Amino acid sequence: MKVLWAALLVTFLAGCQAKVEQAVETEPEPELRQQTEWQSGQRWELALGRFWDYLRWVQTLSEQVQEELLSSQAWGERLRARMEEMGSRTRDRLDEVKEQVAEVRAKLEEQAQQIRLQAEAFQARLKSWFEPLVEDMQRQWAGLVEKVQAAVGTSAAPVPSDNH
């Protein structure tokens, strides 16, 4: 606003100090001659006319500046709204991704638990299959050791330990 007042003051002072040059015409019309004679006697009226011309010019410039400001403000508002919309969409998408990751993690944990349970069941099944085999092999080994000892005539040998 200060800039507009400064421009207004400068144009006013320039208009007041302006020299009015009259164009030399060969034979002006009578009405124009009277008007020129009447105006030449009143230089302040010419300066006032010039002043009003400058005011109109300054007004036009201020309107143009105001339009530019309003259009830039509108553009800024549109940009801000667009950025808010993009931020909102990004947050929404991030929330969706977080939910999906949480679901996947939950599914992975559930599957890991199922695999753990299946492994424990398989281990128990294998143990139930192999324990009788190991016991039978130990009995057969003990029988063989007794036969060998009886054949050789030595006393009882140590029985192999249960390492399973």
trRosetta pair geometry for C-beta under 8 A, 3 or more apart (Angstrom, degrees):
i j d omega theta_ij theta_ji phi_ij phi_ji
1 4 5.7 -51 -156 32 39 111
1 5 6.7 36 149 -16 67 103
2 5 5.7 -54 -150 38 36 110
2 6 6.2 37 151 -21 68 105
3 6 5.7 -53 -147 36 31 112
3 7 6.3 32 153 -18 65 105
4 7 5.7 -53 -146 37 32 110
4 8 6.2 35 152 -22 65 106
4 58 7.0 114 -163 180 84 108
4 62 5.5 54 -126 -98 131 116
4 65 7.9 -148 -79 53 111 154
5 8 5.4 -52 -147 36 32 115
5 9 6.3 33 154 -20 65 104
6 9 5.8 -53 -149 35 31 111
6 10 6.4 30 154 -17 64 106
7 10 5.8 -54 -146 38 31 110
7 11 6.2 27 157 -16 66 107
7 58 5.9 157 118 -126 110 111
7 61 7.4 -94 138 90 156 147
8 11 6.0 -58 -146 39 27 106
8 12 6.2 29 155 -21 63 108
8 54 7.9 128 -142 135 55 106
8 55 7.3 43 -138 -109 96 70
8 58 5.3 88 -92 -160 77 166
9 12 5.7 -55 -147 35 30 112
9 13 6.3 24 157 -14 65 107
10 13 5.9 -58 -147 40 29 106
10 14 6.1 28 155 -18 66 110
11 14 5.5 -54 -141 40 32 111
11 15 6.1 34 156 -22 66 106
11 51 7.9 125 129 -137 88 57
11 54 3.9 168 158 -178 120 131
11 55 7.7 167 108 -61 133 46
11 57 7.1 -165 -147 73 154 118
11 58 5.9 -151 28 -55 158 121
12 15 5.8 -56 -148 36 28 110
12 16 6.4 24 155 -17 64 107
12 51 5.8 39 -128 -133 72 100
12 54 6.6 -175 -72 95 47 146
13 16 5.7 -54 -145 37 32 110
13 17 6.2 16 160 -7 66 112
14 17 6.1 -66 -144 46 28 101
14 18 6.4 51 152 -53 63 96
14 54 7.4 146 70 -105 101 150
15 18 5.6 -33 -149 -3 32 121
15 47 6.1 122 142 -164 85 72
15 50 4.0 172 -158 122 104 108
15 51 4.6 151 115 -79 151 61
15 53 7.5 161 -117 58 132 94
15 54 5.0 -114 -53 -15 135 142
16 47 5.2 55 -119 -166 53 127
16 50 8.0 -177 -59 84 35 123
16 51 7.0 36 -59 -74 76 110
18 47 7.2 160 49 -114 94 79
18 50 5.9 -143 45 -177 143 167
20 43 6.7 -163 15 -138 135 90
20 46 5.0 -7 -78 151 152 153
22 36 6.8 93 -142 -157 133 118
22 40 7.3 -15 -60 -91 147 112
25 28 4.8 87 83 -62 139 86
28 32 4.5 -116 174 92 113 117
28 33 4.7 145 93 -64 116 84
28 36 6.7 13 130 2 172 143
29 32 4.6 82 58 14 86 106
29 33 6.8 -152 88 -12 40 87
30 33 5.5 -52 -143 33 31 113
30 34 6.5 30 159 -17 65 103
31 34 5.9 -55 -153 36 32 109
31 35 6.3 28 151 -16 66 108
32 35 5.5 -55 -145 40 34 111
32 36 6.0 34 155 -21 68 106
33 36 5.7 -53 -144 38 29 110
33 37 6.2 28 156 -17 64 107
34 37 5.8 -54 -145 39 29 109
34 38 6.0 29 155 -20 64 109
35 38 5.6 -55 -144 39 29 112
35 39 6.1 23 157 -15 66 109
36 39 5.8 -56 -140 42 29 105
36 40 6.0 32 159 -27 65 106
37 40 5.9 -49 -141 30 28 111
37 41 7.0 26 158 -18 58 104
38 41 6.3 -63 -165 31 29 109
38 42 7.1 -12 153 13 62 111
39 42 6.1 -81 -148 55 37 88
39 45 6.4 -116 -138 83 76 122
39 46 6.1 91 178 -63 104 102
40 43 7.6 9 -168 -68 37 75
42 45 4.3 34 127 6 113 116
42 46 7.3 145 106 -13 69 82
43 46 5.4 -50 -158 34 46 113
43 47 6.3 45 146 -19 72 102
44 47 5.4 -51 -148 38 38 113
44 48 6.2 42 150 -22 67 104
45 48 5.4 -50 -146 36 33 114
45 49 6.4 39 151 -21 64 101
46 49 5.6 -51 -149 34 33 112
46 50 6.4 34 151 -17 64 105
47 50 5.5 -53 -149 38 33 113
47 51 6.2 41 149 -26 64 104
48 51 5.3 -48 -147 32 33 117
48 52 6.6 32 153 -17 64 100
49 52 5.8 -53 -151 36 32 108
49 53 6.5 36 148 -20 64 103
50 53 5.4 -52 -151 33 35 115
50 54 6.4 34 151 -17 66 103
51 54 5.7 -54 -151 36 32 111
51 55 6.4 35 149 -21 65 104
52 55 5.3 -48 -146 34 36 115
52 56 6.5 39 153 -20 65 100
53 56 5.8 -53 -152 34 31 110
53 57 6.4 32 149 -19 64 106
54 57 5.4 -53 -147 37 35 114
54 58 6.2 35 153 -18 68 104
55 58 5.7 -52 -144 38 32 110
55 59 6.1 36 153 -22 64 105
56 59 5.5 -52 -147 36 31 115
56 60 6.4 35 152 -21 63 103
57 60 5.7 -52 -151 33 30 112
57 61 6.5 29 151 -16 63 105
58 61 5.6 -54 -148 38 33 111
58 62 6.2 32 153 -19 67 105
59 62 5.7 -54 -145 37 30 109
59 63 6.4 32 154 -20 64 105
60 63 5.8 -54 -150 35 30 111
60 64 6.5 30 151 -19 64 105
61 64 5.6 -54 -150 35 33 112
61 65 6.3 32 153 -18 67 104
62 65 5.6 -51 -145 38 34 111
62 66 6.1 37 152 -22 65 105
63 66 5.5 -52 -145 37 31 113
63 67 6.3 34 153 -21 64 103
64 67 5.7 -52 -148 35 31 111
64 68 6.4 31 153 -18 64 104
65 68 5.7 -54 -150 37 32 111
65 69 6.3 33 152 -19 66 105
66 69 5.6 -53 -147 37 31 112
66 70 6.2 29 155 -17 65 107
67 70 5.8 -56 -145 39 29 109
67 71 6.1 26 156 -17 65 107
68 71 5.8 -56 -144 39 29 107
68 72 6.2 25 157 -15 65 107
69 72 5.8 -57 -145 40 28 106
69 73 6.1 30 154 -19 65 107
70 73 5.5 -52 -144 37 31 112
70 74 6.2 33 154 -20 65 104
71 74 5.6 -50 -145 36 33 112
71 75 6.3 36 152 -20 64 104
72 75 5.4 -49 -144 37 35 113
72 76 6.2 39 152 -21 65 104
73 76 5.5 -52 -147 37 32 113
73 77 6.3 35 152 -20 65 103
74 77 5.6 -51 -148 35 32 112
74 78 6.4 33 152 -18 64 103
75 78 5.7 -53 -149 37 32 111
75 79 6.2 33 151 -20 65 106
76 79 5.5 -53 -145 37 31 112
76 80 6.2 32 154 -20 66 105
77 80 5.7 -52 -144 37 31 111
77 81 6.2 31 155 -19 64 106
78 81 5.7 -54 -146 38 30 111
78 82 6.2 32 153 -20 64 107
79 82 5.6 -55 -147 37 30 112
79 83 6.3 30 154 -19 65 106
80 83 5.7 -54 -146 37 30 110
80 84 6.3 32 153 -19 64 105
81 84 5.7 -53 -148 36 31 111
81 85 6.3 33 152 -20 64 106
82 85 5.6 -53 -148 36 31 113
82 86 6.3 31 152 -18 65 105
83 86 5.6 -51 -145 37 33 111
83 87 6.2 35 153 -20 65 105
84 87 5.6 -53 -146 37 31 113
84 88 6.2 34 153 -21 64 105
85 88 5.7 -53 -148 36 30 112
85 89 6.3 29 153 -17 64 106
86 89 5.7 -54 -146 38 31 111
86 90 6.2 33 153 -21 65 107
87 90 5.6 -54 -146 36 30 112
87 91 6.3 30 155 -18 65 104
88 91 5.8 -53 -147 36 30 109
88 92 6.3 31 153 -19 64 106
89 92 5.6 -54 -148 37 31 113
89 93 6.2 30 155 -18 66 107
90 93 5.7 -54 -145 39 30 109
90 94 6.1 32 153 -21 64 107
91 94 5.6 -54 -145 37 30 114
91 95 6.4 34 153 -21 64 103
92 95 5.7 -54 -152 34 30 112
92 96 6.5 32 150 -19 64 104
93 96 5.5 -51 -150 34 34 114
93 97 6.4 34 151 -18 66 104
94 97 5.7 -52 -146 37 32 111
94 98 6.3 36 152 -21 64 104
95 98 5.6 -52 -147 35 32 113
95 99 6.4 34 153 -20 64 104
96 99 5.7 -55 -152 35 31 112
96 100 6.4 29 152 -18 65 106
97 100 5.6 -54 -147 38 33 111
97 101 6.2 33 153 -19 66 105
98 101 5.7 -54 -146 38 30 110
98 102 6.2 32 154 -20 65 106
99 102 5.6 -55 -148 37 30 112
99 103 6.3 32 152 -20 64 105
100 103 5.6 -52 -148 35 32 112
100 104 6.3 31 153 -18 65 105
101 104 5.7 -52 -145 37 32 110
101 105 6.1 33 153 -20 65 106
102 105 5.7 -53 -145 37 30 112
102 106 6.3 31 154 -20 64 105
103 106 5.7 -55 -148 36 29 111
103 107 6.3 28 153 -17 64 106
104 107 5.6 -55 -149 38 31 111
104 108 6.2 33 152 -21 66 105
105 108 5.6 -53 -146 36 31 112
105 109 6.3 31 154 -18 65 105
106 109 5.8 -54 -148 37 31 110
106 110 6.3 32 152 -19 64 107
107 110 5.6 -54 -147 37 32 113
107 111 6.2 30 154 -17 66 106
108 111 5.7 -54 -145 39 30 109
108 112 6.2 34 154 -22 64 106
109 112 5.6 -51 -145 35 31 113
109 113 6.4 34 153 -20 63 104
110 113 5.7 -53 -151 35 30 112
110 114 6.5 31 150 -18 64 105
111 114 5.5 -52 -147 36 35 113
111 115 6.2 36 153 -20 67 104
112 115 5.6 -52 -146 36 32 111
112 116 6.3 37 152 -23 64 105
113 116 5.5 -52 -148 34 31 115
113 117 6.4 30 153 -17 64 105
114 117 5.7 -55 -150 38 32 110
114 118 6.2 31 152 -18 66 107
115 118 5.6 -54 -146 39 32 112
115 119 6.2 34 153 -22 65 104
116 119 5.8 -53 -147 34 28 111
116 120 6.5 28 153 -17 63 105
117 120 5.7 -53 -148 37 32 110
117 121 6.3 31 153 -18 65 106
118 121 5.6 -54 -146 38 32 112
118 122 6.1 33 153 -20 66 107
119 122 5.6 -53 -144 38 31 112
119 123 6.2 35 153 -22 64 105
120 123 5.6 -51 -146 35 31 113
120 124 6.4 31 153 -18 64 104
121 124 5.7 -53 -149 36 31 111
121 125 6.3 33 151 -20 64 106
122 125 5.6 -53 -147 37 32 113
122 126 6.3 33 153 -19 66 104
123 126 5.8 -52 -146 37 30 110
123 127 6.2 32 153 -21 63 107
124 127 5.6 -53 -147 36 30 114
124 128 6.4 30 154 -18 64 105
125 128 5.7 -55 -149 37 30 109
125 129 6.4 28 152 -18 64 105
126 129 5.6 -57 -150 36 33 110
126 130 5.9 9 162 -3 70 114
127 130 6.3 -65 -134 47 25 95
127 131 5.8 36 167 -35 65 108
128 131 6.4 -37 -129 21 23 113
128 132 8.0 18 171 -7 49 99
129 132 7.6 -80 177 34 26 96
129 133 7.1 11 143 -8 64 118
130 133 5.1 -60 -150 42 48 115
130 134 5.8 48 154 -24 79 103
130 164 7.5 180 125 -159 116 135
131 134 5.8 -53 -142 36 30 109
131 135 6.3 28 157 -17 64 108
131 164 7.6 141 -104 126 67 160
132 135 5.6 -55 -144 40 33 112
132 136 6.1 35 156 -21 66 106
133 136 5.7 -55 -147 37 29 111
133 137 6.3 29 153 -19 65 106
134 137 5.7 -53 -146 37 31 111
134 138 6.3 33 152 -21 64 105
134 162 7.8 89 148 -147 123 84
134 164 5.5 8 -144 -75 167 149
135 138 5.6 -52 -148 35 31 112
135 139 6.5 33 152 -19 64 104
136 139 5.7 -53 -150 35 32 112
136 140 6.3 31 152 -17 66 105
137 140 5.7 -53 -146 39 33 110
137 141 6.1 36 152 -23 65 106
138 141 5.6 -52 -145 36 31 114
138 142 6.3 33 154 -20 63 105
138 159 7.7 60 -173 176 98 109
138 160 6.9 -132 -128 69 88 101
138 162 7.1 -5 -96 -97 152 82
139 142 5.7 -53 -147 36 30 111
139 143 6.4 31 152 -19 63 105
140 143 5.6 -54 -150 36 33 113
140 144 6.3 33 152 -19 66 105
141 144 5.7 -53 -148 36 31 111
141 145 6.2 32 152 -21 65 105
141 159 7.9 114 108 -154 107 78
141 160 6.2 -28 130 19 150 122
142 145 5.6 -52 -146 35 31 112
142 146 6.4 33 153 -20 64 104
142 159 5.7 4 -102 -126 102 111
143 146 5.7 -54 -149 35 31 111
143 147 6.4 31 153 -19 65 105
144 147 5.7 -54 -148 36 32 111
144 148 6.3 30 154 -18 66 105
145 148 5.8 -54 -147 38 31 109
145 149 6.1 29 154 -18 65 110
145 157 5.4 -117 -177 55 120 118
145 159 7.2 -178 55 -105 162 65
146 149 5.7 -56 -143 40 29 110
146 150 6.1 30 155 -21 64 107
146 156 7.9 -11 -103 -117 76 79
147 150 5.7 -54 -146 36 29 110
147 151 6.2 26 154 -17 63 108
148 151 5.7 -58 -149 39 30 110
148 152 6.0 14 157 -6 67 112
149 152 5.9 -60 -136 48 29 100
149 153 7.6 -144 168 25 55 6
149 154 5.1 -93 -147 68 82 82
149 155 7.1 -41 -170 114 126 10
149 156 6.6 49 -172 -103 169 35
149 157 6.0 -156 -76 -11 127 99
150 153 7.4 32 -172 -76 26 40
154 157 7.1 48 109 -55 122 92
160 163 7.9 -73 158 5 99 100
